[in-house]
């Protein structure tokens, strides 16, 4: 793809600003991401003008980007962007050495900024319906947590993960590209993503959690749970986990092992749990690896995707009982939050992440989503504080002082 820029002043910011403006103005669907610990920014563009929904048979799909909401639709289909164009940039190298840049155009970037500002800061002329997608007050969330704790004590659940949405008005100085770059710089261990589909909206995030990965014969997934603030010069060594947090993470690991048992898969490697850093938060994580050739299970990615989503880390356990509880008591449309997103069959690799630490940008505001794992020993006040910390992971990068 040729993006018109003045080659003498080219920068990553200018390039992305121009690219995003052109794609949005032309009505295209696209996704931009950087994998954890990767030096590459990857961009996939679907120019079909059609919103595609597919059955997630991963091994059979063409190169693309998959998006699935938290709630399973009756037909089990996901949204899919097919790669009409694919760009891969090494963030350590100058842009002009990697792409063919045209000079015919918006020399000072004002037109691109105007397009993006008009698109993201304009407010809807009609009053938005808030009955299914609205902010959750502290009182409401604590009541929801209390109900979850009682359901656990009554023996109906082992764990529940209530969620909330927090709405933050975007300042007039909001700069999408600066926010995206700030996420790239701040969270090297996260899946940084930005995607836009006219039908689904515009989302930006920094997810710490892999749902499934396949590359060659290797399959990988993780259990991630337990949250505390990273403190001190060496937060990994300073971490001290409570019994509640250890048990919460163990439940997620147990669920993955139970999924393996369902499909009679016994040959897997489990590593952990260990403390990991995600932004300014610490979590407990265990890693699970399977050799799909040795186990003669080439479709393991597709099978485990269906078994794992929604994971106990974003829903609860037992999964169906937790899902039913949330459907009844959580007065929130989670939309794409706690669903899954990621590139499929891009350069021989599929990497699908739980859509956490995410925000939808619409009508001059950011809708921030966060959840908290609740067990019998939970303190409702602390669970609220955890969701506030998680919202801040994205929120603090949106209204930057320029």
C-alpha positions as CSV (number, residue, x, y, z in Angstrom):
1,X,0.0,0.0,0.0
2,X,1.3,3.5,-0.9
3,X,0.7,6.2,1.7
4,X,1.5,9.7,0.6
5,X,4.0,11.4,2.9
6,X,6.7,13.9,2.7
7,X,9.7,11.6,2.8
8,X,11.9,14.2,4.4
9,X,9.7,14.4,7.5
10,X,8.5,10.8,7.7
11,X,8.0,9.2,11.1
12,X,6.0,6.3,12.5
13,X,3.4,8.7,13.8
14,X,3.0,10.5,10.5
15,X,2.8,7.3,8.6
16,X,0.1,5.8,10.9
17,X,-1.8,9.0,11.1
18,X,-2.0,9.1,7.3
19,X,-2.8,5.4,7.0
20,X,-5.6,5.4,9.6
21,X,-7.2,8.5,8.1
22,X,-7.2,7.1,4.5
23,X,-8.5,3.7,5.6
24,X,-11.3,5.2,7.8
25,X,-12.3,7.7,5.1
26,X,-12.5,4.9,2.5
27,X,-14.6,2.8,4.9
28,X,-12.1,-0.1,5.0
29,X,-11.8,-2.6,7.9
30,X,-8.3,-3.0,9.3
31,X,-6.3,-4.3,12.3
32,X,-2.9,-3.2,13.6
33,X,-1.0,-5.1,16.2
34,X,2.3,-5.8,17.9
35,X,2.9,-9.1,19.6
36,X,4.5,-9.3,23.1
37,X,8.3,-8.8,23.0
38,X,8.2,-8.3,19.2
39,X,10.0,-5.5,17.2
40,X,7.4,-5.7,14.4
41,X,4.2,-3.7,13.8
42,X,1.8,-5.7,11.6
43,X,-1.1,-4.2,9.6
44,X,-3.9,-6.1,7.9
45,X,-6.5,-4.4,5.6
46,X,-9.7,-5.8,4.4
47,X,-11.1,-3.8,1.4
48,X,-14.1,-5.9,0.6
49,X,-16.6,-3.6,2.2
50,X,-18.3,-6.7,3.6
51,X,-18.6,-7.7,7.2
52,X,-17.6,-11.3,7.2
53,X,-18.6,-13.9,9.8
54,X,-17.0,-17.3,9.8
55,X,-16.9,-20.6,11.7
56,X,-13.5,-20.4,13.5
57,X,-12.0,-23.5,11.9
58,X,-8.5,-22.0,12.3
59,X,-6.6,-24.5,10.2
60,X,-8.8,-23.9,7.1
61,X,-8.9,-20.1,7.2
62,X,-7.0,-17.8,4.8
63,X,-4.7,-15.1,6.3
64,X,-6.7,-12.8,8.4
65,X,-7.7,-11.3,11.8
66,X,-10.4,-12.8,14.0
67,X,-12.7,-11.0,16.4
68,X,-15.3,-12.7,18.6
69,X,-17.4,-11.1,21.3
70,X,-17.7,-12.4,24.9
71,X,-21.1,-13.9,24.3
72,X,-21.3,-16.9,22.0
73,X,-23.7,-16.3,19.2
74,X,-26.1,-19.2,18.4
75,X,-24.3,-19.9,15.2
76,X,-20.8,-19.9,16.9
77,X,-19.5,-17.5,14.2
78,X,-16.8,-14.9,14.6
79,X,-16.1,-11.7,12.7
80,X,-13.2,-12.0,10.2
81,X,-11.0,-9.6,8.3
82,X,-9.3,-11.1,5.2
83,X,-5.9,-9.8,4.2
84,X,-6.4,-7.9,1.0
85,X,-3.2,-6.1,2.1
86,X,-0.6,-6.9,4.7
87,X,2.2,-4.7,6.0
88,X,5.0,-5.6,8.4
89,X,7.2,-2.9,9.8
90,X,10.3,-3.2,11.9
91,X,9.9,-0.6,14.6
92,X,13.7,-0.3,15.0
93,X,14.2,0.8,11.3
94,X,13.3,4.0,9.5
95,X,9.9,3.8,7.8
96,X,11.2,5.1,4.4
97,X,13.6,2.2,4.1
98,X,10.8,-0.4,4.4
99,X,8.0,1.1,2.3
100,X,7.3,2.8,-1.0
101,X,6.3,6.3,0.0
102,X,4.6,8.7,-2.4
103,X,5.2,12.4,-2.1
104,X,1.9,13.6,-3.7
105,X,0.0,15.0,-0.8
106,X,-0.9,16.1,2.7
107,X,2.5,17.7,3.5
108,X,1.8,18.9,7.0
109,X,-0.6,16.2,8.1
110,X,-3.4,18.6,8.9
111,X,-5.9,16.8,6.6
112,X,-5.2,13.4,8.3
113,X,-5.5,15.0,11.8
114,X,-8.8,16.6,10.8
115,X,-10.2,13.4,9.5
116,X,-9.3,11.5,12.6
117,X,-10.4,14.2,15.0
118,X,-13.8,14.5,13.3
119,X,-14.3,10.8,13.3
120,X,-13.3,10.1,17.0
121,X,-14.4,13.3,18.7
122,X,-17.8,13.9,17.1
123,X,-20.7,13.2,19.3
124,X,-23.8,11.4,18.1
125,X,-26.7,13.7,17.2
126,X,-29.1,11.1,18.6
127,X,-29.3,10.2,22.3
128,X,-27.5,6.9,22.6
129,X,-29.5,4.1,24.2
130,X,-27.8,3.2,27.5
131,X,-30.0,0.4,28.7
132,X,-27.5,-2.4,27.7
133,X,-24.2,-0.6,27.7
134,X,-23.7,1.9,30.6
135,X,-21.4,2.8,33.3
136,X,-21.4,0.8,36.5
137,X,-21.2,2.8,39.8
138,X,-19.1,1.6,42.7
139,X,-22.3,0.8,44.7
140,X,-23.7,-1.3,41.9
141,X,-20.5,-3.2,41.3
142,X,-20.0,-4.0,45.0
143,X,-23.6,-5.3,45.1
144,X,-22.8,-7.5,42.2
145,X,-19.7,-8.8,43.9
146,X,-21.7,-9.5,47.1
147,X,-24.2,-11.5,45.1
148,X,-21.3,-13.5,43.6
149,X,-19.8,-14.2,47.0
150,X,-23.1,-15.4,48.3
151,X,-23.6,-17.7,45.2
152,X,-20.2,-19.2,45.9
153,X,-21.0,-19.7,49.6
154,X,-24.3,-21.4,48.6
155,X,-22.3,-23.9,46.5
156,X,-23.6,-22.7,43.1
157,X,-20.2,-21.4,41.9
158,X,-16.5,-21.8,42.6
159,X,-15.6,-18.4,41.1
160,X,-17.3,-15.6,39.3
161,X,-15.8,-12.7,37.2
162,X,-18.1,-9.7,37.2
163,X,-17.2,-6.8,34.9
164,X,-17.9,-3.1,34.5
165,X,-17.7,-0.4,31.9
166,X,-16.3,3.1,32.7
167,X,-16.9,6.0,30.3
168,X,-14.2,8.6,29.9
169,X,-14.7,11.8,27.8
170,X,-12.0,12.3,25.3
171,X,-10.3,15.7,25.4
172,X,-10.1,17.9,22.3
173,X,-6.4,17.2,22.3
174,X,-7.0,13.4,21.9
175,X,-4.5,12.0,19.4
176,X,-5.1,8.4,18.4
177,X,-1.7,7.8,17.0
178,X,0.1,9.2,20.1
179,X,-2.1,7.0,22.3
180,X,-1.3,4.0,20.3
181,X,2.4,4.8,20.3
182,X,2.3,5.3,24.1
183,X,0.8,1.8,24.5
184,X,3.6,0.4,22.3
185,X,6.3,2.0,24.5
186,X,4.7,1.3,27.8
187,X,3.7,-2.3,27.5
188,X,6.4,-4.4,25.7
189,X,5.0,-7.6,27.1
190,X,1.4,-7.1,25.9
191,X,-0.5,-7.7,22.7
192,X,-1.0,-4.1,21.6
193,X,-3.9,-3.8,19.1
194,X,-6.1,-1.3,17.3
195,X,-8.8,-2.4,15.0
196,X,-11.7,-0.8,13.1
197,X,-14.8,-2.3,11.6
198,X,-17.7,0.0,10.7
199,X,-20.1,-2.5,12.0
200,X,-18.3,-3.3,15.3
201,X,-16.7,0.0,16.0
202,X,-13.1,1.1,16.9
203,X,-11.2,-0.6,19.7
204,X,-7.7,-0.1,21.2
205,X,-6.0,-2.3,23.8
206,X,-3.1,-4.0,25.4
207,X,-4.0,-7.6,26.3
208,X,-1.7,-9.6,28.6
209,X,-3.4,-13.0,28.0
210,X,-2.9,-15.5,25.2
211,X,-6.0,-17.7,24.6
212,X,-4.3,-20.0,22.1
213,X,-1.2,-19.9,19.8
214,X,-0.1,-22.4,17.1
215,X,3.0,-22.3,15.1
216,X,4.2,-25.3,13.2
217,X,3.5,-28.3,15.5
218,X,3.5,-26.3,18.7
219,X,0.4,-25.4,20.6
220,X,0.4,-23.0,23.5
221,X,-2.0,-21.5,26.0
222,X,-1.8,-19.9,29.5
223,X,-3.7,-19.5,32.7
224,X,-3.5,-15.9,34.0
225,X,-5.2,-14.8,37.2
226,X,-4.6,-13.0,40.4
227,X,-3.8,-9.3,40.4
228,X,-1.8,-6.9,42.5
229,X,-0.1,-3.5,41.9
230,X,3.6,-3.7,40.9
231,X,5.6,-1.9,43.6
232,X,9.2,-1.1,44.2
233,X,12.3,-1.3,42.0
234,X,12.0,-5.0,41.6
235,X,8.2,-5.8,41.7
236,X,8.6,-9.4,40.6
237,X,10.7,-10.2,43.7
238,X,8.5,-8.0,46.0
239,X,5.3,-9.9,45.1
240,X,3.4,-11.6,47.9
241,X,0.4,-13.6,46.9
242,X,-2.6,-14.3,49.2
243,X,-4.3,-17.7,49.4
244,X,-7.3,-16.2,47.6
245,X,-5.1,-15.2,44.6
246,X,-3.3,-18.5,44.5
247,X,-6.5,-20.4,44.5
248,X,-8.0,-18.1,41.9
249,X,-5.2,-18.8,39.5
250,X,-5.2,-22.6,40.3
251,X,-8.8,-22.7,39.3
252,X,-8.0,-21.4,35.8
253,X,-5.1,-23.9,35.4
254,X,-7.4,-26.7,36.5
255,X,-9.9,-25.7,33.9
256,X,-7.3,-25.9,31.1
257,X,-6.3,-29.4,32.4
258,X,-9.9,-30.4,32.4
259,X,-10.2,-29.4,28.8
260,X,-7.2,-31.5,27.9
261,X,-8.9,-34.4,29.7
262,X,-12.1,-33.9,27.8
263,X,-10.3,-34.5,24.5
264,X,-8.1,-37.3,26.1
265,X,-4.9,-35.4,25.6
266,X,-2.4,-36.4,28.2
267,X,0.9,-35.3,26.7
268,X,1.4,-31.7,27.7
269,X,3.9,-29.6,29.5
270,X,2.9,-27.3,32.3
271,X,5.2,-24.6,33.6
272,X,4.5,-22.4,36.6
273,X,2.8,-20.7,38.2
274,X,5.1,-17.7,38.2
275,X,4.7,-14.0,38.8
276,X,4.6,-11.9,35.6
277,X,4.5,-8.2,35.0
278,X,1.7,-6.7,32.8
279,X,1.9,-2.9,32.7
280,X,1.8,-1.7,36.3
281,X,0.1,-4.9,37.5
282,X,1.4,-8.3,38.5
283,X,-0.4,-11.6,37.8
284,X,0.2,-15.3,38.4
285,X,0.7,-17.3,35.1
286,X,1.1,-20.9,34.2
287,X,2.1,-21.9,30.6
288,X,0.9,-25.0,28.8
289,X,2.6,-26.5,25.7
290,X,1.6,-29.4,23.4
291,X,3.4,-30.9,20.4
292,X,0.6,-31.4,17.9
293,X,2.7,-33.8,15.8
294,X,3.6,-36.1,18.7
295,X,0.0,-36.2,20.0
296,X,-1.4,-36.5,16.4
297,X,-3.7,-33.6,17.0
298,X,-3.3,-31.0,14.2
299,X,-6.7,-29.4,14.9
300,X,-5.9,-28.8,18.5
301,X,-6.0,-25.0,18.1
302,X,-9.6,-25.0,16.9
303,X,-10.7,-27.6,19.4
304,X,-9.2,-25.8,22.4
305,X,-10.5,-22.4,21.2
306,X,-14.0,-23.7,21.4
307,X,-13.4,-25.4,24.8
308,X,-11.7,-22.5,26.4
309,X,-13.8,-19.5,25.4
310,X,-15.0,-17.9,27.5
311,X,-12.3,-18.8,29.9
312,X,-12.8,-19.2,33.7
313,X,-10.5,-16.1,34.0
314,X,-13.1,-13.9,32.4
315,X,-16.3,-15.8,33.3
316,X,-15.9,-18.1,36.3
317,X,-16.4,-21.7,37.3
318,X,-18.3,-23.9,36.6
319,X,-18.4,-22.1,33.3
320,X,-22.0,-22.5,32.4
321,X,-23.3,-21.7,35.9
322,X,-21.0,-18.6,36.0
323,X,-22.2,-17.5,32.5
324,X,-25.8,-17.9,33.6
325,X,-25.2,-15.9,36.8
326,X,-23.6,-13.1,34.8
327,X,-26.4,-13.1,32.2
328,X,-28.9,-12.6,35.1
329,X,-27.1,-10.2,37.3
330,X,-24.5,-8.3,35.3
331,X,-26.3,-5.3,33.8
332,X,-23.8,-4.8,31.0
333,X,-23.3,-5.5,27.4
334,X,-19.7,-6.7,27.4
335,X,-19.6,-6.5,23.6
336,X,-16.0,-7.4,22.5
337,X,-14.6,-7.2,26.0
338,X,-13.4,-10.6,27.2
339,X,-14.0,-12.0,23.8
340,X,-11.0,-13.0,21.6
341,X,-9.0,-11.3,18.9
342,X,-5.9,-11.9,16.9
343,X,-4.1,-12.7,13.7
344,X,-4.8,-16.1,12.1
345,X,-2.4,-17.9,9.7
346,X,-0.2,-14.8,9.4
347,X,3.3,-15.9,8.4
348,X,2.4,-19.5,9.5
349,X,1.4,-18.5,13.0
350,X,-2.0,-18.0,14.7
351,X,-2.0,-15.9,17.9
352,X,-5.3,-15.3,19.5
353,X,-5.7,-13.3,22.7
354,X,-8.4,-12.6,25.2
355,X,-9.6,-9.1,24.6
356,X,-8.6,-7.6,27.9
357,X,-7.4,-4.1,28.9
358,X,-9.4,-2.7,26.1
359,X,-11.5,0.4,25.2
360,X,-14.0,1.2,22.5
361,X,-13.7,4.7,21.1
362,X,-17.0,6.2,20.1
363,X,-19.0,9.5,20.2
364,X,-16.1,11.5,21.7
365,X,-15.6,9.0,24.6
366,X,-13.7,5.9,25.5
367,X,-15.6,3.0,27.0
368,X,-13.2,1.2,29.3
369,X,-13.9,-2.4,30.4
370,X,-12.5,-4.4,33.3
371,X,-13.4,-7.4,35.4
372,X,-12.3,-9.0,38.7
373,X,-12.0,-12.6,39.8
374,X,-14.3,-13.2,42.8
375,X,-13.9,-16.1,45.2
376,X,-15.4,-16.9,48.6
377,X,-12.6,-14.9,50.3
378,X,-13.0,-11.7,48.1
379,X,-13.2,-8.3,49.6
380,X,-15.8,-6.3,47.4
381,X,-14.0,-3.0,48.0
382,X,-10.7,-4.5,46.8
383,X,-12.3,-6.0,43.7
384,X,-13.6,-2.5,42.8
385,X,-10.1,-1.1,43.2
386,X,-8.8,-3.8,41.0
387,X,-11.2,-2.9,38.2
388,X,-10.2,0.8,38.6
389,X,-6.5,-0.2,38.2
390,X,-7.3,-2.2,35.1
391,X,-9.2,0.6,33.5
392,X,-6.4,2.9,34.1
393,X,-4.0,0.7,32.1
394,X,-5.6,2.0,28.9
395,X,-7.3,5.1,30.2
396,X,-4.1,6.9,31.1
397,X,-2.8,6.7,27.5
398,X,-5.9,8.2,25.9
399,X,-5.9,11.8,27.2
400,X,-2.3,12.6,26.9
401,X,-0.9,16.1,27.4
402,X,0.4,17.0,23.9
